[in-house]
Amino acid sequence: MTRRNAEGSSAASTAVVFGELLKHFREAALFTQEALAREVPCDRSHVAKIEAGTRVPQDTFVKKCDEVLDTGGVLLRMWRRIDWYPEVQHPDWFERRAEMDAQAVALREYQERVIPGMLQAPGYAHALFSQIASGAEVEERVRARLSRQPRFLADDGPLYVAVLDESCLRNAVGSPEVMRDQCAHLLSVGQRPNIRIQVAPAGLYGLIRPKGSMSLIKLPDGREWVYSESLGRGHFNDDPAIFARHCQTYDVLRADILSARESAALISDVMEGYEHDGQARTRRGVLDQEQLQRQRRRQLRGNRCRFPRRSPRP
């Protein structure tokens, strides 16, 4: 494992200061964490982790907090000045790809089954890494993954085009709430002028899809790379003929699938489905809890001491 920007300012300290400022404005506006979470919207635990300095907020979260708490844009201005990722770790085999992301002037991706790292919301990334790691390792991996995003999410960020196989939206990760928030994140970042997100529907016949997930990377020196992964290994190829072949497959696929606007409508429909799933699960949880309480009451009544009744005298 290697470290990047290890001599930068401490992310932990700046994250804590930002969290304390958010807490100050929240309490001054007489909001609880639950109330602010409802307005954003997000989970209360997400607000708590940001205030504690253990979770890096997205700019969409910060903008909403500025609006709800009437801060005059103070939080967003501070957020933009903080280097949230001065010290992150990537797997050795991925370090070269991370360095390319830091320089790329254009990035085009095709992804199957899992939302690409550039588009992952914090909750989704956390749920994904929780499947293979635990504790501090999960947080470190999430930080490393999210550290690649700010450059592309900036107002003047490089061109980023993502083609998502519909399986990325349907492959449930974490919970309905996590998937709902991930879909909302896609809709939000897809509105940026340098980002386009398109979906290749599962039921659309005749599509010629790449054989697996891949990235087409263009660097400032004009070199172009094809990148793919397999079981913990990154594969790079800068052969112009191979790049041209994959580029043609990618461009034809983009032309044949839903437009960015049509894709946003599909993502909205999927998000609504996860919203209903979450509500149904909550209702089932309430009903299960009520049933459990009724069973306990019956058990308590059944365990009461019974006193023999006196027979009436003749």
C-alpha positions in Angstrom: 0.0 0.0 0.0 1.2 3.5 -0.8 0.2 6.9 0.5 -0.5 10.1 -1.5 -0.3 13.7 -0.3 1.0 12.5 3.0 2.5 15.9 3.8 -0.7 17.8 3.4 -2.8 19.2 6.2 -4.7 16.9 8.5 -8.0 15.8 7.1 -9.1 14.6 10.5 -8.7 18.0 12.1 -10.3 19.9 9.2 -13.2 17.5 9.1 -13.7 17.9 12.9 -13.7 21.7 12.6 -16.3 21.5 9.7 -18.4 19.2 11.9 -18.3 21.6 14.8 -19.4 24.5 12.6 -22.3 22.5 11.2 -23.3 21.6 14.7 -23.1 25.2 15.7 -25.4 26.4 12.9 -27.8 23.4 13.5 -28.2 24.2 17.2 -28.5 27.9 16.5 -31.4 27.1 14.2 -33.0 24.9 16.9 -32.7 21.8 14.7 -32.0 18.3 16.1 -30.0 15.9 14.0 -33.2 14.1 13.2 -34.9 17.2 12.0 -32.0 18.3 9.8 -31.7 14.7 8.4 -35.4 14.9 7.3 -34.8 18.1 5.5 -31.7 17.0 3.6 -32.9 14.1 3.3 -30.6 11.5 4.8 -30.2 9.2 7.8 -29.6 10.9 11.2 -26.4 8.8 11.6 -25.1 10.5 8.5 -25.5 13.9 10.1 -24.0 12.6 13.3 -20.9 11.2 11.5 -20.3 14.5 9.6 -20.5 16.5 12.9 -18.1 14.1 14.5 -15.6 14.5 11.7 -15.7 10.9 10.7 -17.6 11.2 7.4 -16.8 13.4 4.4 -19.9 15.3 3.2 -20.8 15.8 -0.4 -21.4 19.3 -1.7 -25.1 18.6 -2.3 -25.4 17.8 1.4 -23.6 21.0 2.3 -25.6 23.2 0.0 -28.9 21.8 1.5 -27.6 22.5 5.0 -26.7 26.1 4.0 -30.3 26.5 2.7 -32.1 24.8 5.6 -30.0 26.5 8.3 -29.9 29.9 6.6 -26.1 30.2 6.9 -25.6 32.6 4.0 -23.4 29.9 2.2 -20.8 29.8 4.9 -20.7 25.9 5.0 -20.2 25.6 1.3 -17.4 28.2 1.2 -15.6 26.4 4.0 -16.2 23.0 2.3 -14.6 24.2 -0.9 -11.5 25.4 1.0 -10.9 22.1 2.7 -8.6 19.4 1.3 -10.7 16.5 2.4 -8.3 13.8 1.2 -4.7 14.9 2.0 -3.8 11.3 3.0 -5.5 8.3 1.5 -4.5 4.7 0.7 -5.3 2.8 -2.5 -4.4 -0.8 -3.2 -1.0 -1.0 -4.9 -2.5 -2.4 -8.1 -5.0 0.6 -8.3 -2.5 3.4 -7.5 -1.6 3.9 -11.2 -5.3 4.2 -12.1 -5.8 6.8 -9.3 -2.9 8.8 -10.6 -4.5 8.8 -14.1 -7.8 10.0 -12.6 -5.9 12.9 -11.1 -4.7 14.0 -14.5 -7.3 12.9 -17.0 -8.9 15.4 -19.3 -11.7 13.0 -20.2 -13.0 9.8 -18.8 -15.6 7.5 -20.3 -16.8 4.4 -18.5 -19.0 1.4 -19.1 -20.0 -0.4 -15.9 -22.0 -3.6 -15.0 -23.6 -4.7 -11.7 -22.0 -2.1 -9.5 -22.1 1.7 -9.6 -18.7 3.0 -10.7 -16.5 4.5 -8.0 -16.7 8.0 -9.5 -20.5 8.0 -9.0 -20.8 6.2 -5.7 -22.6 8.0 -2.8 -20.9 7.6 0.6 -23.5 5.3 2.0 -23.4 3.0 -1.1 -19.5 2.9 -0.9 -19.7 2.1 2.8 -22.3 -0.7 2.3 -20.2 -2.1 -0.6 -16.9 -2.3 1.4 -18.7 -3.6 4.5 -19.3 -6.8 2.5 -15.5 -7.5 2.4 -14.0 -5.6 5.3 -14.9 -4.3 8.8 -14.1 -1.5 11.2 -11.5 1.1 10.4 -10.6 -0.6 7.1 -14.0 0.1 5.7 -13.7 3.8 6.5 -10.3 4.0 5.0 -11.4 2.3 1.8 -14.4 4.6 1.6 -12.2 7.7 2.0 -9.9 6.4 -0.7 -12.7 5.8 -3.1 -14.4 9.1 -2.6 -11.1 11.0 -2.8 -11.2 10.5 -6.6 -14.5 12.3 -7.0 -14.0 16.0 -6.2 -12.0 16.8 -9.3 -14.7 15.5 -11.6 -17.5 17.0 -9.4 -16.0 20.5 -9.5 -17.7 23.2 -11.6 -14.8 23.1 -14.2 -14.2 19.4 -13.9 -13.1 17.1 -16.8 -15.6 15.5 -19.1 -17.0 12.3 -17.6 -19.4 10.1 -19.4 -20.8 6.9 -17.7 -22.8 4.2 -19.4 -24.4 2.1 -16.7 -25.9 -1.3 -17.5 -29.3 -1.5 -15.8 -27.9 -4.2 -13.5 -26.0 -1.4 -11.7 -29.4 0.1 -10.6 -31.1 -3.3 -9.8 -28.2 -5.0 -7.9 -29.3 -4.1 -4.4 -26.5 -3.0 -2.1 -27.0 -2.3 1.6 -30.7 -1.5 2.0 -33.6 0.2 0.1 -32.5 3.4 1.8 -28.9 3.1 0.5 -30.1 2.4 -3.0 -32.6 5.3 -2.9 -29.9 7.7 -1.8 -27.6 6.3 -4.5 -30.2 6.9 -7.2 -30.7 10.4 -5.9 -27.0 11.0 -6.1 -26.9 9.9 -9.7 -29.7 12.3 -10.6 -27.9 15.1 -8.8 -24.4 14.7 -10.3 -25.9 14.0 -13.7 -27.0 17.6 -13.9 -23.5 18.9 -13.9 -22.4 20.3 -17.3 -19.3 18.0 -17.6 -21.1 14.8 -16.6 -23.4 12.6 -18.6 -25.0 9.4 -17.3 -26.8 7.0 -19.6 -28.4 3.6 -18.8 -28.4 0.6 -21.1 -31.8 -1.1 -20.3 -31.7 -4.8 -19.6 -34.7 -5.5 -21.9 -33.4 -3.6 -25.0 -32.5 -6.3 -27.6 -29.8 -6.0 -30.2 -27.3 -4.0 -28.1 -23.6 -4.7 -28.6 -22.2 -4.3 -25.2 -18.5 -4.4 -24.1 -17.5 -7.8 -22.7 -17.0 -6.3 -19.2 -16.7 -3.1 -17.3 -14.0 -0.7 -18.7 -12.7 2.8 -18.7 -11.5 4.9 -21.6 -9.0 7.5 -20.3 -7.5 10.5 -22.1 -4.5 12.2 -20.5 -3.1 15.7 -21.1 -0.3 14.5 -23.2 -2.8 13.0 -25.7 -2.2 9.4 -24.8 -5.3 7.3 -24.5 -5.7 4.2 -22.3 -8.1 1.3 -22.0 -8.5 0.2 -18.3 -10.3 -2.9 -17.0 -10.1 -5.0 -13.8 -10.2 -8.7 -12.9 -10.1 -10.1 -9.3 -7.8 -7.5 -7.7 -5.8 -6.6 -10.8 -5.8 -3.6 -13.0 -5.2 -4.0 -16.8 -3.9 -1.1 -18.9 -3.5 -1.0 -22.7 -2.5 2.0 -24.8 -2.4 0.2 -28.2 -4.2 2.7 -30.5 -5.9 -0.1 -32.5 -7.3 -1.6 -29.3 -8.4 1.8 -28.0 -10.1 2.6 -31.3 -12.0 -0.7 -31.3 -13.3 -0.2 -27.7 -14.1 3.4 -28.4 -16.2 2.4 -31.4 -18.1 -0.2 -29.4 -18.7 2.4 -26.7 -19.9 5.2 -29.0 -22.3 2.8 -30.9 -23.7 1.6 -27.6 -24.3 5.2 -26.4 -26.1 6.0 -29.6 -28.4 3.0 -29.3 -29.4 3.3 -25.6 -31.4 5.8 -23.6 -30.4 9.5 -23.7 -29.2 11.2 -20.5 -32.7 12.7 -20.0 -34.4 9.3 -20.6 -31.9 7.6 -18.3 -32.7 10.1 -15.6 -36.4 9.2 -15.9 -35.5 5.5 -15.5 -33.3 6.2 -12.5 -36.2 8.2 -10.9 -38.5 5.2 -11.4 -36.0 2.9 -9.8 -35.5 5.3 -7.0 -39.3 5.4 -6.4 -39.3 1.6 -6.2 -36.6 1.6 -3.5 -38.6 4.3 -1.7 -41.7 2.0 -1.6 -39.6 -0.9 -0.6 -38.2 1.1 2.4 -41.6 2.2 3.4 -43.0 -1.3 3.2 -40.1 -2.6 5.3 -40.7 0.0 7.9 -44.4 -0.9 8.0 -43.5 -4.6 8.4 -41.1 -3.7 11.2 -43.8 -1.8 13.0 -46.3 -4.6 12.6 -43.7 -7.2 13.7 -42.9 -5.0 16.8 -46.6 -4.7 17.6 -47.1 -8.4 17.3 -44.1 -9.1 19.5 -45.5 -6.7 22.2 -48.9 -8.5 22.0 -47.2 -11.8 22.5 -45.3 -10.5 25.5 -48.4 -9.1 27.1 -50.2 -12.5 26.6 -47.2 -14.2 28.2 -47.2 -11.8 31.1 -50.9 -12.4 31.7 -50.3 -16.1 31.5 -47.5 -16.0 34.0 -49.5 -14.1 36.7 -49.9 -15.8 40.0 -53.3 -17.5 40.2 -55.1 -17.6 43.6 -57.7 -20.3 44.2 -61.2 -19.0 44.4 -63.1 -19.7 47.5 -66.1 -21.9 47.1 -69.3 -20.3 48.3 -70.5 -21.6 51.7 -73.7 -23.7 51.6 
